[in-house]
Amino acid sequence: MPSTLTLRDLLIDQLNDIYSAERQLIDALPKMAAAATGENLKQGFLDHLEETKVHVERLQKAFAKLGTPAGEKTCLAMKGLVAEGSEAIELEANGAIRDIALIGAARRVEHYEIAAYKSVRGVAGAVDEESVADLLQQTLDEECESDKRLCSLGDMVIEAAKDFTGDEENAPRKTTPGKLGKKKQK
């Protein structure tokens, strides 16, 4: 970045950051779907994967409207959030418990994305790039809806799992109890 940063420079930098974040999610979501035990959660992750691909396409349109290519910046925040999601994937736990951990990790991702899209949309508006701001708003709206769906699904899974005590007799059906907090041995 230049030593004298302009709002337009900041816009491009923030777009590169969220572009990196979305691309990291494209790699992470199939792994989260594979780790999920609930069919609704599996499908939710796969649906969000397809939506994320559209988000990447929108960002590419935003770069084209600005007349600049996407950069190679790495979003460190998303890198950390993906690592937390990996921890949830590796939990040796009852399926519903792992699903709750996956939902928590996914909601943290959504909240990061919501904050990032709100911020970059504001910068786009400040430099009179309304067509870019409109693209970002479309994605922001979808991210907010994804968070609502995850919240609702999380509430249902928590309700189903709240009586789980960790023993075979009390485990919810079609799940295998384990020890929460321990990672699988590789």
C-alpha positions in Angstrom: 0.0 0.0 0.0 1.2 3.5 -0.7 2.5 5.6 2.3 -0.3 8.1 1.8 -3.4 6.0 2.0 -6.5 7.3 0.3 -10.1 6.1 0.9 -10.0 4.4 -2.5 -6.8 2.6 -1.5 -8.5 1.5 1.8 -11.5 0.3 -0.2 -9.3 -1.9 -2.4 -7.4 -3.2 0.6 -10.5 -4.1 2.5 -12.0 -5.7 -0.7 -8.8 -7.8 -0.9 -9.2 -8.8 2.7 -12.8 -10.0 2.4 -12.0 -11.7 -1.0 -9.3 -13.7 0.8 -11.8 -14.5 3.6 -14.4 -15.8 1.1 -11.8 -17.9 -0.7 -10.7 -19.5 2.5 -14.3 -20.3 3.3 -14.7 -22.1 0.0 -12.0 -24.5 1.2 -13.3 -24.8 4.8 -17.1 -25.3 4.2 -16.8 -28.8 2.6 -14.8 -29.9 5.6 -17.4 -28.5 8.0 -20.2 -30.2 6.0 -18.3 -33.5 6.1 -17.9 -33.2 9.9 -21.5 -32.3 10.6 -23.8 -35.2 11.7 -27.1 -33.4 11.4 -28.5 -33.5 7.8 -29.8 -30.0 8.0 -26.5 -28.7 9.2 -24.6 -30.6 6.4 -26.9 -29.2 3.8 -26.7 -25.7 5.3 -22.9 -25.8 5.0 -23.2 -27.0 1.4 -25.7 -24.3 0.6 -23.5 -21.7 2.1 -20.6 -23.0 0.0 -22.6 -22.3 -3.1 -23.6 -18.9 -1.8 -20.0 -18.1 -0.9 -19.0 -18.8 -4.5 -21.5 -16.2 -5.6 -19.9 -13.8 -3.0 -16.5 -14.3 -4.7 -18.0 -13.6 -8.1 -19.6 -10.4 -6.7 -16.2 -9.3 -5.3 -14.6 -10.0 -8.7 -17.3 -7.7 -10.2 -16.5 -5.0 -7.6 -12.8 -5.2 -8.6 -13.7 -4.9 -12.3 -15.9 -1.9 -11.5 -12.9 -0.3 -9.8 -10.6 -1.2 -12.6 -8.2 -3.1 -10.5 -7.4 -6.8 -10.2 -7.9 -8.7 -6.9 -4.7 -8.9 -4.9 -3.0 -11.7 -3.0 -3.6 -10.4 0.5 -4.3 -13.1 3.2 -7.1 -12.4 5.6 -5.5 -13.3 8.9 -8.8 -13.0 10.8 -10.4 -15.6 8.6 -7.3 -17.8 8.9 -7.8 -17.8 12.6 -11.6 -18.4 12.4 -11.0 -21.3 10.0 -8.5 -22.8 12.5 -11.1 -22.6 15.2 -13.5 -24.4 12.9 -10.9 -27.1 12.4 -10.8 -27.5 16.2 -14.6 -28.1 16.2 -14.2 -30.6 13.3 -11.6 -32.5 15.4 -13.6 -32.7 18.6 -14.1 -36.2 19.9 -17.6 -35.7 20.9 -21.2 -36.9 20.6 -22.4 -35.8 17.1 -24.9 -33.3 18.4 -22.2 -31.7 20.6 -19.8 -31.5 17.6 -22.6 -30.0 15.6 -23.1 -27.3 18.2 -19.4 -26.5 18.2 -19.5 -26.3 14.3 -22.4 -24.0 14.5 -20.6 -21.8 17.0 -17.6 -21.6 14.7 -19.7 -20.9 11.7 -21.6 -18.1 13.6 -18.2 -16.5 14.5 -17.3 -16.5 10.8 -20.7 -14.9 9.9 -20.2 -12.2 12.5 -16.8 -11.4 11.1 -18.1 -11.3 7.6 -21.0 -9.1 8.6 -18.6 -6.6 10.2 -16.3 -6.7 7.2 -19.0 -6.2 4.6 -20.5 -3.3 6.6 -17.2 -1.6 6.9 -16.1 -2.0 3.3 -19.6 -1.0 2.1 -19.3 2.2 4.1 -16.0 3.0 2.4 -17.4 2.3 -1.0 -20.2 4.7 -0.3 -17.8 7.3 0.9 -15.8 7.3 -2.4 -19.1 7.4 -4.4 -18.7 3.8 -5.7 -22.4 3.1 -5.3 -22.5 0.2 -7.7 -19.7 -1.5 -5.6 -21.6 -0.6 -2.4 -24.8 -2.2 -3.9 -22.9 -5.5 -4.6 -21.5 -5.5 -1.1 -25.0 -4.9 0.4 -26.4 -7.9 -1.5 -23.8 -10.1 0.1 -24.2 -8.4 3.5 -27.9 -9.2 3.4 -27.2 -12.9 2.6 -24.6 -13.1 5.4 -27.2 -11.7 7.9 -29.7 -14.4 6.7 -27.1 -17.1 7.1 -26.5 -16.1 10.7 -30.2 -16.2 11.4 -30.4 -19.7 10.0 -27.4 -20.8 12.0 -28.9 -19.3 15.2 -32.2 -21.1 14.7 -30.5 -24.4 13.8 -28.2 -24.0 16.8 -31.1 -23.5 19.1 -32.7 -26.7 17.8 -29.6 -28.8 18.1 -28.9 -27.4 21.6 -32.4 -28.3 22.7 -32.0 -31.9 21.4 -28.6 -32.3 23.1 -29.1 -30.5 26.4 -29.8 -33.7 28.3 -26.7 -35.4 27.0 -24.5 -36.5 29.9 -21.8 -38.4 28.1 -22.8 -41.9 28.7 -24.2 -44.5 26.3 -27.6 -44.8 28.0 -28.3 -41.1 27.9 -26.8 -40.3 24.5 -29.2 -38.9 21.9 -30.1 -41.5 19.3 -27.9 -42.2 16.3 -24.8 -40.5 17.9 -21.7 -41.8 19.5 -20.7 -40.2 22.8 -17.2 -39.1 23.4 -15.2 -36.8 25.5 -15.9 -33.1 24.8 -12.7 -31.0 24.5 -10.4 -33.8 23.4 -9.2 -33.9 19.9 -9.1 -37.0 17.8 -5.8 -38.7 17.6 -4.4 -38.7 14.1 
